[in-house]
Amino acid sequence: MTTTWILVADGARARLFESAVADGALTEVGCYANPEGRAGARRLTTDRPPTVNESVGPARHAIEPHTTAREKVTDRFAKNLSDVLSRGRCERRYARLILVAPPRFLGALHDHFDKPLRDTVVGEVRRNLTALPAAEIRARLPARLRQ
């Protein structure tokens, strides 16, 4: 029987499950938190945005960043999770990977996956199920992924 890891995550929390037994029961093997992922935008940064001088006259304008503080925090968390999954793949702790996350966070995860890690992904569920118990998460997986 091949071992399957199931990553259930959002921008603030991630739970990693393993399914290796014939009945498909999920065993939680890791829990990761990103407290900044729930913080409001004002709590993530206290600095005022940088300003530039107008080419003519004394006017100044604020420069909006290309990436928000929340996006940076989420991206950093996705990178950390990607590292955990890569390490597990290299140690041959699993053969298949299922991702369960909201679409925006799935995109952040995909940005950090290398080709070998991408090849282990056998399915995705585009929902936030981080608060559910393991049995409920398993029930919400499509039938083809529960096997």
N, CA, C and O of each residue as an XYZ file, in Angstrom:
588
protein
N       0.842     -1.176      0.000
C       0.000      0.000      0.000
C       0.889      1.241      0.000
O       1.824      1.341      0.794
N       0.599      2.169     -0.876
C       1.380      3.399     -0.932
C       0.856      4.390      0.103
O      -0.340      4.456      0.388
N       1.784      5.147      0.647
C       1.429      6.135      1.651
C       1.036      7.434      0.956
O       1.693      7.874      0.012
N      -0.036      8.032      1.434
C      -0.521      9.294      0.894
C      -0.497     10.345      1.995
O      -0.963     10.107      3.110
N       0.048     11.498      1.669
C      -0.020     12.639      2.578
C      -1.111     13.564      2.074
O      -1.283     13.747      0.868
N      -1.841     14.144      3.009
C      -2.907     15.091      2.687
C      -2.610     16.375      3.440
O      -2.620     16.399      4.671
N      -2.348     17.439      2.701
C      -2.093     18.744      3.305
C      -3.388     19.535      3.256
O      -3.923     19.803      2.181
N      -3.889     19.908      4.433
C      -5.102     20.717      4.555
C      -4.643     22.051      5.110
O      -4.178     22.125      6.247
N      -4.771     23.118      4.309
C      -4.154     24.386      4.709
C      -4.957     25.588      4.246
O      -5.773     25.515      3.328
N      -4.691     26.689      4.919
C      -5.102     28.012      4.455
C      -3.942     28.941      4.789
O      -2.864     28.465      5.145
N      -4.129     30.228      4.688
C      -3.030     31.154      4.907
C      -2.538     31.247      6.336
O      -1.475     31.818      6.579
N      -3.282     30.700      7.297
C      -2.914     30.843      8.704
C      -2.628     29.517      9.406
O      -1.990     29.500     10.458
N      -3.092     28.417      8.836
C      -2.946     27.140      9.527
C      -2.822     26.025      8.503
O      -3.398     26.089      7.417
N      -2.057     24.999      8.870
C      -1.940     23.829      8.001
C      -1.887     22.581      8.864
O      -1.271     22.563      9.930
N      -2.543     21.541      8.380
C      -2.521     20.240      9.053
C      -2.098     19.217      8.011
O      -2.587     19.219      6.882
N      -1.186     18.348      8.408
C      -0.671     17.329      7.506
C      -1.117     15.963      8.009
O      -0.846     15.587      9.149
N      -1.803     15.227      7.143
C      -2.314     13.913      7.489
C      -1.625     12.846      6.646
O      -1.123     13.108      5.554
N      -1.622     11.637      7.194
C      -1.066     10.492      6.478
C      -2.135      9.420      6.412
O      -2.831      9.153      7.392
N      -2.256      8.813      5.251
C      -3.192      7.703      5.066
C      -2.406      6.539      4.487
O      -2.053      6.537      3.308
N      -2.137      5.550      5.329
C      -1.349      4.403      4.877
C      -2.053      3.083      5.118
O      -1.624      2.049      4.605
N      -3.106      3.104      5.877
C      -3.797      1.860      6.206
C      -4.898      1.586      5.196
O      -5.361      2.488      4.498
N      -5.307      0.330      5.131
C      -6.289     -0.093      4.122
C      -7.652      0.579      4.287
O      -8.355      0.791      3.299
N      -8.040      0.921      5.531
C      -9.359      1.525      5.728
C      -9.360      3.019      5.387
O     -10.426      3.635      5.363
N      -8.205      3.608      5.127
C      -8.119      5.008      4.714
C      -8.217      6.003      5.843
O      -8.391      7.195      5.591
N      -8.112      5.553      7.084
C      -8.172      6.487      8.211
C      -7.002      7.463      8.143
O      -5.896      7.099      7.744
N      -7.260      8.699      8.537
C      -6.229      9.735      8.500
C      -5.564      9.875      9.863
O      -6.233      9.914     10.895
N      -4.255      9.948      9.850
C      -3.470     10.172     11.053
C      -2.759     11.512     10.894
O      -2.049     11.726      9.911
N      -2.944     12.408     11.850
C      -2.296     13.720     11.758
C      -0.821     13.580     12.115
O      -0.480     13.116     13.203
N       0.048     13.981     11.197
C       1.489     13.863     11.413
C       2.153     15.224     11.611
O       3.330     15.293     11.962
N       1.409     16.300     11.389
C       1.988     17.623     11.576
C       0.928     18.698     11.616
O      -0.114     18.595     10.969
N       1.211     19.732     12.387
C       0.319     20.886     12.475
C       1.203     22.133     12.451
O       2.156     22.232     13.225
N       0.898     23.070     11.583
C       1.726     24.254     11.395
C       0.846     25.489     11.507
O      -0.283     25.509     11.017
N       1.369     26.504     12.149
C       0.595     27.732     12.352
C       1.338     28.925     11.775
O       2.567     28.987     11.784
N       0.566     29.855     11.283
C       1.078     31.120     10.776
C       0.223     32.219     11.404
O      -0.722     32.697     10.777
N       0.546     32.630     12.650
C      -0.312     33.583     13.354
C      -0.497     34.901     12.608
O      -1.532     35.553     12.740
N       0.495     35.285     11.836
C       0.369     36.535     11.084
C      -0.661     36.417      9.968
O      -1.134     37.428      9.450
N      -1.012     35.183      9.595
C      -1.981     34.973      8.528
C      -3.383     35.433      8.891
O      -4.190     35.715      8.005
N      -3.680     35.513     10.169
C      -4.996     35.980     10.613
C      -4.986     37.457     11.012
O      -6.042     38.053     11.221
N      -3.806     38.036     11.116
C      -3.705     39.433     11.533
C      -4.255     40.360     10.455
O      -4.136     40.086      9.261
N      -4.844     41.435     10.886
C      -5.332     42.432      9.946
C      -4.180     43.152      9.269
O      -3.051     43.124      9.760
N      -4.455     43.789      8.156
C      -3.407     44.464      7.393
C      -2.715     45.554      8.217
O      -1.513     45.774      8.067
N      -3.455     46.226      9.072
C      -2.852     47.279      9.891
C      -1.881     46.719     10.932
O      -0.921     47.387     11.317
N      -2.137     45.497     11.381
C      -1.260     44.899     12.391
C       0.016     44.333     11.775
O       0.999     44.120     12.485
N       0.015     44.085     10.463
C       1.187     43.523      9.814
C       2.268     44.559      9.550
O       3.451     44.225      9.483
N       1.872     45.790      9.403
C       2.856     46.836      9.123
C       2.495     48.103      9.880
O       1.325     48.477      9.967
N       3.495     48.747     10.419
C       3.264     50.000     11.134
C       3.885     51.174     10.402
O       3.641     52.329     10.749
N       4.682     50.882      9.399
C       5.344     51.951      8.657
C       4.380     52.597      7.683
O       3.462     51.966      7.160
N       4.618     53.859      7.462
C       3.861     54.558      6.432
C       4.463     54.203      5.084
O       5.659     53.922      5.003
N       3.671     54.210      4.032
C       4.234     53.886      2.721
C       5.240     54.950      2.293
O       5.101     56.111      2.677
N       6.253     54.579      1.505
C       7.227     55.562      1.043
C       6.565     56.587      0.131
O       5.517     56.325     -0.459
N       7.177     57.735      0.025
C       6.631     58.802     -0.822
C       7.673     59.237     -1.845
O       8.871     59.010     -1.679
N       7.184     59.863     -2.895
C       8.059     60.435     -3.919
C       7.650     61.881     -4.127
O       6.495     62.252     -3.918
N       8.605     62.684     -4.539
C       8.329     64.087     -4.841
C       7.793     64.209     -6.252
O       8.187     63.470     -7.153
N       6.888     65.154     -6.424
C       6.372     65.470     -7.749
C       7.492     66.135     -8.537
O       8.306     66.857     -7.961
N       7.544     65.901     -9.852
C       8.624     66.472    -10.660
C       8.552     67.994    -10.708
O       9.580     68.656    -10.851
N       7.357     68.553    -10.591
C       7.197     70.003    -10.573
C       6.350     70.352     -9.355
O       5.236     69.849     -9.211
N       6.858     71.192     -8.495
C       6.104     71.624     -7.332
C       6.447     70.810     -6.088
O       7.207     69.843     -6.142
N       5.862     71.233     -4.962
C       6.209     70.611     -3.683
C       5.359     69.375     -3.332
O       5.505     68.837     -2.234
N       4.499     68.924     -4.210
C       3.601     67.806     -3.892
C       4.373     66.502     -3.723
O       5.401     66.274     -4.361
N       3.833     65.641     -2.828
C       4.401     64.312     -2.593
C       3.277     63.282     -2.720
O       2.120     63.561     -2.404
N       3.637     62.097     -3.183
C       2.656     61.037     -3.374
C       3.162     59.749     -2.727
O       4.346     59.419     -2.796
N       2.242     59.041     -2.106
C       2.599     57.754     -1.517
C       2.738     56.707     -2.620
O       2.019     56.736     -3.619
N       3.664     55.795     -2.423
C       3.876     54.704     -3.375
C       3.235     53.454     -2.790
O       3.573     53.034     -1.683
N       2.318     52.868     -3.529
C       1.692     51.624     -3.085
C       2.609     50.458     -3.441
O       3.124     50.407     -4.558
N       2.824     49.526     -2.525
C       3.685     48.376     -2.824
C       3.008     47.444     -3.830
O       1.780     47.380     -3.900
N       3.822     46.721     -4.607
C       3.289     45.761     -5.578
C       2.697     44.547     -4.871
O       1.748     43.937     -5.363
N       3.252     44.205     -3.732
C       2.790     43.059     -2.961
C       2.378     43.538     -1.577
O       3.130     44.252     -0.914
N       1.196     43.151     -1.144
C       0.733     43.570      0.174
C       1.451     42.773      1.266
O       2.040     41.725      1.002
N       1.391     43.280      2.475
C       2.013     42.594      3.609
C       1.372     41.221      3.825
O       2.067     40.258      4.150
N       0.064     41.129      3.649
C      -0.632     39.849      3.805
C      -0.152     38.842      2.765
O       0.050     37.672      3.090
N       0.035     39.279      1.519
C       0.523     38.380      0.481
C       1.928     37.883      0.799
O       2.247     36.722      0.539
N       2.759     38.737      1.351
C       4.119     38.333      1.716
C       4.101     37.298      2.830
O       4.855     36.325      2.789
N       3.242     37.502      3.828
C       3.132     36.552      4.941
C       2.618     35.210      4.434
O       3.145     34.163      4.811
N       1.607     35.232      3.593
C       1.042     34.005      3.035
C       2.069     33.284      2.171
O       2.183     32.060      2.229
N       2.807     34.032      1.380
C       3.822     33.446      0.516
C       4.932     32.779      1.339
O       5.409     31.703      0.979
N       5.331     33.403      2.415
C       6.368     32.842      3.293
C       5.881     31.527      3.925
O       6.643     30.567      4.032
N       4.617     31.494      4.337
C       4.039     30.286      4.926
C       3.959     29.168      3.878
O       4.261     28.012      4.178
N       3.557     29.511      2.662
C       3.490     28.524      1.580
C       4.881     27.959      1.287
O       5.019     26.765      1.017
N       5.892     28.791      1.336
C       7.271     28.337      1.111
C       7.694     27.361      2.206
O       8.307     26.335      1.914
N       7.374     27.668      3.461
C       7.714     26.773      4.573
C       7.030     25.409      4.415
O       7.647     24.369      4.643
N       5.763     25.425      4.027
C       5.044     24.166      3.828
C       5.628     23.377      2.654
O       5.733     22.152      2.712
N       5.998     24.074      1.608
C       6.624     23.428      0.462
C       7.924     22.741      0.870
O       8.221     21.640      0.407
N       8.693     23.388      1.731
C       9.941     22.790      2.225
C       9.665     21.517      3.023
O      10.384     20.528      2.883
N       8.624     21.540      3.860
C       8.247     20.353      4.646
C       7.863     19.209      3.712
O       8.285     18.070      3.910
N       7.064     19.515      2.698
C       6.627     18.481      1.761
C       7.795     17.942      0.944
O       7.866     16.739      0.690
N       8.701     18.807      0.535
C       9.875     18.369     -0.222
C      10.759     17.454      0.618
O      11.262     16.441      0.134
N      10.941     17.825      1.879
C      11.745     17.006      2.781
C      11.114     15.617      2.945
O      11.816     14.606      2.911
N       9.809     15.573      3.119
C       9.111     14.296      3.245
C       9.221     13.452      1.992
O       9.353     12.230      2.071
N       9.169     14.097      0.832
C       9.319     13.369     -0.438
C      10.720     12.808     -0.565
O      10.894     11.654     -0.958
N      11.728     13.616     -0.235
C      13.119     13.157     -0.324
C      13.398     12.004      0.647
O      14.207     11.124      0.353
N      12.736     12.014      1.787
C      12.911     10.939      2.776
C      12.016      9.738      2.467
O      11.996      8.766      3.222
N      11.281      9.805      1.363
C      10.383      8.737      0.917
C       9.332      8.378      1.971
O       9.004      7.209      2.172
N       8.820      9.399      2.630
C       7.792      9.164      3.640
C       6.403      9.047      3.018
O       5.473      8.574      3.671
N       6.254      9.471      1.768
C       4.983      9.342      1.063
C       5.249      9.222     -0.431
O       6.315      9.595     -0.921
N       4.261      8.695     -1.143
C       4.364      8.548     -2.596
C       3.353      9.424     -3.323
O       3.564      9.823     -4.468
N       2.248      9.715     -2.635
C       1.179     10.524     -3.232
C       0.872     11.693     -2.311
O       1.014     11.592     -1.093
N       0.448     12.807     -2.906
C       0.118     14.009     -2.143
C      -1.217     14.560     -2.620
O      -1.471     14.678     -3.819
N      -2.062     14.892     -1.654
C      -3.349     15.537     -1.940
C      -3.335     16.887     -1.251
O      -2.980     16.984     -0.076
N      -3.718     17.925     -1.970
C      -3.757     19.281     -1.424
C      -5.203     19.708     -1.226
O      -6.033     19.570     -2.124
N      -5.492     20.227     -0.041
C      -6.824     20.744      0.274
C      -6.619     22.165      0.791
O      -6.098     22.361      1.889
N      -7.028     23.153     -0.001
C      -6.807     24.558      0.370
C      -7.695     25.446     -0.493
O      -8.149     25.032     -1.561
N      -7.943     26.676     -0.022
C      -8.678     27.624     -0.856
C      -7.868     27.935     -2.124
O      -6.642     27.825     -2.102
N      -8.515     28.316     -3.211
C      -7.814     28.542     -4.478
C      -6.620     29.498     -4.376
O      -5.570     29.231     -4.960
N      -6.765     30.585     -3.657
C      -5.667     31.556     -3.572
C      -4.437     30.946     -2.900
O      -3.311     31.179     -3.339
N      -4.648     30.168     -1.840
C      -3.506     29.561     -1.155
C      -2.919     28.410     -1.984
O      -1.711     28.173     -1.942
N      -3.756     27.702     -2.728
C      -3.234     26.677     -3.630
C      -2.269     27.298     -4.635
O      -1.224     26.725     -4.944
N      -2.628     28.466     -5.136
C      -1.739     29.168     -6.067
C      -0.411     29.521     -5.425
O       0.641     29.389     -6.051
N      -0.456     29.971     -4.173
C       0.783     30.296     -3.452
C       1.629     29.044     -3.260
O       2.853     29.102     -3.384
N       0.996     27.917     -2.961
C       1.744     26.663     -2.819
C       2.386     26.253     -4.141
O       3.561     25.887     -4.182
N       1.607     26.317     -5.221
C       2.129     25.916     -6.533
C       3.343     26.746     -6.941
O       4.233     26.245     -7.627
N       3.383     27.984     -6.533
C       4.520     28.850     -6.871
C       5.828     28.318     -6.305
O       6.897     28.616     -6.838
N       5.760     27.533     -5.230
C       6.974     27.049     -4.564
C       7.261     25.570     -4.805
O       8.269     25.057     -4.320
N       6.405     24.884     -5.535
C       6.617     23.460     -5.791
C       7.590     23.282     -6.948
O       7.446     23.908     -7.998
N       8.590     22.412     -6.742
C       9.472     22.057     -7.852
C       8.829     20.892     -8.619
O       7.808     20.353     -8.190
N       9.419     20.515     -9.732
C       8.840     19.481    -10.590
C       8.642     18.147     -9.876
O       7.559     17.573     -9.984
N       9.645     17.620     -9.143
C       9.413     16.336     -8.461
C       8.266     16.389     -7.447
O       7.528     15.415     -7.293
N       8.119     17.513     -6.765
C       7.028     17.639     -5.797
C       5.688     17.735     -6.521
O       4.703     17.138     -6.087
N       5.648     18.473     -7.607
C       4.424     18.581     -8.404
C       3.977     17.224     -8.934
O       2.780     16.960     -9.055
N       4.943     16.368     -9.248
C       4.614     15.045     -9.787
C       3.959     14.135     -8.760
O       3.290     13.173     -9.136
N       4.135     14.416     -7.471
C       3.512     13.583     -6.442
C       2.057     13.963     -6.184
O       1.314     13.189     -5.580
N       1.647     15.133     -6.631
C       0.273     15.603     -6.396
C      -0.693     14.802     -7.265
O      -0.610     14.822     -8.493
N      -1.612     14.098     -6.603
C      -2.590     13.286     -7.329
C      -3.984     13.906     -7.318
O      -4.872     13.453     -8.040
N      -4.174     14.935     -6.506
C      -5.479     15.572     -6.471
C      -5.482     16.823     -5.621
O      -4.618     17.029     -4.769
N      -6.484     17.657     -5.879
C      -6.650     18.903     -5.137
C      -8.124     19.118     -4.836
O      -8.998     18.781     -5.636
N      -8.378     19.683     -3.672
C      -9.728     20.086     -3.285
C      -9.630     21.566     -2.959
O      -8.879     21.956     -2.065
N     -10.366     22.379     -3.661
C     -10.280     23.835     -3.512
C     -11.279     24.351     -2.475
O     -12.225     25.068     -2.802
N     -11.045     23.965     -1.217
C     -11.904     24.380     -0.111
C     -11.065     24.544      1.134
O      -9.979     23.974      1.241
N     -11.565     25.319      2.072
C     -10.885     25.484      3.351
C     -11.525     24.532      4.358
O     -12.643     24.767      4.817
N     -10.818     23.464      4.698
C     -11.332     22.456      5.622
C     -10.446     22.335      6.865
O     -10.504     21.316      7.553
N      -9.641     23.335      7.166
C      -8.667     23.225      8.255
C      -9.308     23.027      9.616
O      -8.686     22.424     10.491
N     -10.513     23.505      9.830
C     -11.136     23.425     11.157
C     -11.896     22.117     11.389
O     -12.375     21.874     12.497
N     -12.011     21.288     10.377
C     -12.792     20.054     10.503
C     -11.971     18.924     11.107
O     -10.748     18.908     10.968
N     -12.630     17.974     11.781
C     -11.914     16.791     12.283
C     -11.480     15.898     11.118
O     -12.003     16.008     10.009
N     -10.527     15.025     11.384
C      -9.941     14.172     10.340
C     -10.993     13.334      9.616
O     -10.936     13.206      8.393
N     -11.943     12.768     10.339
C     -12.962     11.929      9.706
C     -13.812     12.739      8.730
O     -14.180     12.243      7.665
N     -14.118     13.965      9.086
C     -14.918     14.826      8.207
C     -14.115     15.236      6.969
O     -14.660     15.315      5.868
N     -12.827     15.495      7.154
C     -11.974     15.837      6.006
C     -11.944     14.667      5.033
O     -12.088     14.851      3.824
N     -11.758     13.469      5.563
C     -11.728     12.275      4.699
C     -13.052     12.118      3.956
O     -13.058     11.768      2.775
N     -14.162     12.368      4.625
C     -15.478     12.237      3.993
C     -15.677     13.255      2.876
O     -16.418     12.998      1.927
N     -15.028     14.393      2.982
C     -15.199     15.435      1.967
C     -14.257     15.286      0.773
O     -14.376     16.023     -0.206
N     -13.335     14.349      0.848
C     -12.467     14.092     -0.300
C     -13.267     13.356     -1.372
O     -14.118     12.528     -1.048
N     -13.005     13.648     -2.632
C     -13.675     12.877     -3.695
C     -13.343     11.391     -3.554
O     -12.273     11.037     -3.059
N     -14.250     10.533     -3.984
C     -14.096      9.085     -3.819
C     -12.804      8.581     -4.464
O     -12.163      7.682     -3.920
N     -12.410      9.135     -5.601
C     -11.197      8.663     -6.276
C      -9.940      8.964     -5.468
O      -8.922      8.296     -5.645
N      -9.994      9.969     -4.576
C      -8.828     10.323     -3.762
C      -8.790      9.579     -2.443
O      -7.741      9.530     -1.800
N      -9.898      9.001     -2.021
C      -9.949      8.282     -0.738
C      -9.326      6.903     -0.805
O      -9.065      6.293      0.232
N      -9.086      6.406     -1.990
C      -8.576      5.041     -2.133
C      -7.095      4.968     -1.850
O      -6.504      3.891     -1.925
